[in-house]
Amino acid sequence: MTSMHPRFQQDLAGLDAILDEARAIAGGYLRELPERPAAATPPALPARIALPEQGEGALAVLRRFMREHGDALSGSSGPRYFGFVTGGATPAALAADWLVGAFDQNTQRNGDTCAAAIEQQAVNLLGELLGWPPAWTGVCVTGATMANYVGMALARQWAGHRHGRDVAADGLLGLPPIPVFAGSAHSSTVKALSMAGLGRAALRALPLLPGREALDVAALERALQEHGEAPAIVVASAGTVNTVDFDDLAAIASLKRRTPFWLHVDAAFGGIAAASARYRPRLAGIGAADSVTVDAHKWLNVPYDCAVAYTAHLPLQREVFQNHSAYLPPPQAVPDNFLHLAPENSRRFRALPLWASLLAYGREGYAELVERNAAAAARLGELIGADPRFRLAAPVRLNVVCFALADGDAARLAALRQALHEDGTAYLSPSVLDGRPVLRAALCNWRTTVADVERTFAALQRLLAVSGGVGAVSRTLAR
């Protein structure tokens, strides 16, 4: 019988010390996080490094990583990382995520683990927090892109049935194109259309309301009337990335009662606004949706990677994702048989951090988080609006602030962002709004307070004042 390799023996015997070292590294990072540069500037790394013959052992590798790469880790889980739509990790979610790796469960409905039952509880808890229909079922996936893919795959199956075709069994070949109507569809929806075989060209961008990122529902009604009775898909936005604008879901729901179509709502981060009674009305009408995307690793502050794809059509989901094999449980349309409801067969126990965080902080905790982030965004908007050197590019509707320089100089704006990046106080991501470059600050972190946005604004003012103005920022960076 072959004996265990010495490195495996060594690390098995020293497992407690290895985990203690990981705990110490993590604790050090988290203690430093409030003052850590919000974004790192990592050096170029080689694509290939030498594979050791004997192996270095777990402790040596952990220490090597921190020695060689620790300074290149951003503070993206900290209170002043305002780029993209990036949450952090609540203490409960972080601790549970550590256990996910230790438990290493494959979240199917195997009958040999509680993991699938916990996932079902987690998606139901989240639905309860947001006030969504209890009849909806959900499945945890890696992120909004995959949740949007699930929605488009179900919509494709529904449209196929309207044409008398089981698309999951027989494919799309020969069917007429299925149009997808949207206003400000996120790029992940376009990617999902490609993956689902509907094609990027299926997307029909419709007019927006003046000065808004919200869909003109009257234009949608005209487009559906012109399309006729053939099946169509509508993708509605519940929180656009740039300005957190919401399509009028109630009006779309009313239209859906008169003109049937598949309604998919992309509520990747804006859906979490429903945790607050103050902001829940923005999602009025979402109960008419056939499928919904909501991210957990954004405003819910669960570690990457976790999102939930909800649907009102569980049997269609089984038709699309069922997996036949002699050694697997048979396909059944039950809400916890995730083997037959998700794109992946092998599935990480990613629902555990979601379950833990929802139970740890409850309805009141998440309502407070939403309202505190929104209040901090409003404060940043006030500061930007009161400084004549800046221009608010859009109203602060919830938790995102878009702004530019009052003189409209795109090069100087980019230089200011780079200077802020190098300063390390905060991180903002660039975007384009109404054809003009902007900076955007998205406030999603459970640690963020008004003090963080005031500190960020002070850094912007300081950088603008360098050598007499923003033009000097560009000259300074050029040196």
Buried (B, 14 or more C-beta within 10 A) or exposed (E): EEEEEEBEEBBEEBEEEBEEBBEEBEEEBBEEBEEBBBBBEEEEEEEEEEEEEEBEBBBEBBBEEBEEEEEEBBBBBBBBBBBBBBBBBBBBBBBBBBBBEEEEBBBBBBEEBEBBEBBBBBBBBBBEBBBBEEEBBBBBBBBBBBBBBBBBBBBBBBBBBBBEBEBBEEEBEEBEEBBBBBBBBBEBBBBBBBBBBBBEEBBBEBEBBEEBBBBBBEBBBEBBEEBEEEBBBBBBBBBBBBBBBBBBBBBBBBBBEEBBBBBBBBBBBBBBBBBBEEBBEBBBBBBBBBBBBBBBBBBBBBBBBBBBBBBBBBEBBBBBBBBEEEEBBEBEBBBBBBBBBBBBBEBBBBBBBBBBBBEBBEBEBBBBBBBBBBBBBBBBBBBBBEBEBBBBBBBBBBBBBBBBBEEEBBEBBBBBBBBBBBBBBBBBBBBEBEEEBBBBBBBBBBBBBBEBBBBBBEBBEEBBEBEEEBBBBBEBEEE
